[in-house]
Amino acid sequence: MEAAGTTPEVTPAQSLDQLEDQGCIFVLRFVLIAFRGRRPEDRFWILLKQFLFDMQVQEEPKGKIAEYLISQASSLEPRPARALLVFLSQAYSQKADRLFWSTLRDAIQIYPIFPAV
């Protein structure tokens, strides 16, 4: 039984479905900023390459490649930004990654307070 005044827990993926276009851009940029410091061998970079270049890439980004990927992903229009968030959500749903899910949840919660992109 839920306490008075509380709402049922909504997953970040469900909340993502409810975001308007500008919200998706905000959330994507928030995630990109949070993940830009990940190690070159981190799965995040492979997933980002896969989405942006639509191919299986096994090599690890080094140096400027990571900056390039972040730059490309940050400049996506709303529809591809949403698609990238869905792609990452699906990829991380197979492997529990608390950092990804907590970052996504934080971004979705912060967006209504700071909607300017």
C-alpha positions in Angstrom: 0.0 0.0 0.0 1.3 3.4 -1.0 1.7 6.3 1.5 -0.6 9.2 1.0 0.8 11.7 -1.5 3.2 9.3 -3.1 3.1 8.1 -6.7 4.1 4.6 -8.0 7.8 4.3 -9.0 8.2 5.1 -12.7 11.2 3.7 -14.5 13.5 6.0 -16.4 12.6 4.3 -19.6 8.9 5.0 -19.0 9.7 8.6 -18.2 11.8 8.9 -21.4 8.7 7.9 -23.4 6.9 10.8 -21.9 9.5 13.5 -22.6 8.9 16.0 -25.4 11.6 16.7 -28.0 13.5 19.3 -26.1 13.5 17.1 -23.0 15.2 14.3 -25.0 17.9 16.6 -26.1 18.5 17.8 -22.6 18.6 14.3 -21.2 20.9 13.1 -23.9 23.3 16.0 -23.3 23.2 15.4 -19.6 24.1 11.7 -20.1 26.9 12.6 -22.5 28.4 15.0 -20.1 28.2 12.5 -17.3 29.8 9.7 -19.4 32.5 11.7 -21.3 35.1 10.7 -18.7 34.6 7.0 -19.1 37.7 5.0 -19.9 38.5 4.3 -23.6 37.7 0.6 -23.2 34.2 1.3 -21.8 31.3 -0.2 -23.6 29.7 3.3 -23.8 32.1 4.3 -26.6 31.4 1.2 -28.7 27.6 1.8 -28.3 28.0 5.4 -29.3 30.0 4.5 -32.4 27.5 1.7 -33.3 24.6 4.1 -33.2 26.3 7.1 -34.9 28.0 5.1 -37.6 25.5 2.2 -37.8 28.2 -0.5 -37.8 29.9 -2.9 -35.5 33.1 -1.3 -34.3 35.5 -3.2 -32.1 38.4 -0.8 -31.8 38.5 1.6 -28.8 38.3 5.3 -29.2 41.4 7.2 -28.2 42.0 10.9 -27.7 40.0 13.1 -30.1 37.7 10.2 -31.2 35.8 10.3 -28.0 35.5 14.1 -28.3 34.2 13.7 -31.8 31.6 11.1 -30.8 30.4 13.4 -28.0 30.2 16.3 -30.3 28.3 14.4 -32.9 25.8 13.0 -30.4 25.3 16.4 -28.8 24.3 17.9 -32.1 21.6 15.4 -32.9 18.1 16.6 -33.6 15.2 15.6 -31.3 14.1 12.4 -33.1 17.7 10.9 -33.4 18.4 12.1 -29.9 15.4 10.1 -28.6 16.5 7.1 -30.7 20.0 7.2 -29.2 18.6 7.3 -25.7 16.3 4.3 -26.5 19.3 2.5 -28.1 21.4 3.1 -25.0 18.6 2.1 -22.7 18.1 -1.2 -24.5 21.8 -1.9 -24.5 22.1 -1.2 -20.8 19.0 -3.1 -19.9 20.8 -6.3 -20.8 23.7 -5.4 -18.4 22.8 -3.7 -15.2 24.7 -0.4 -15.2 23.7 1.6 -12.1 25.6 4.7 -13.3 23.7 4.8 -16.6 20.3 4.3 -15.0 20.9 6.8 -12.1 22.2 9.4 -14.6 19.2 8.9 -16.8 16.8 9.2 -13.9 18.6 12.3 -12.6 18.4 14.0 -16.0 14.7 13.3 -16.3 14.1 14.6 -12.8 16.2 17.7 -13.4 14.8 18.6 -16.8 11.5 20.2 -15.6 13.5 22.5 -13.4 16.1 23.5 -16.0 14.4 23.0 -19.4 16.7 25.4 -21.3 19.0 23.4 -23.6 
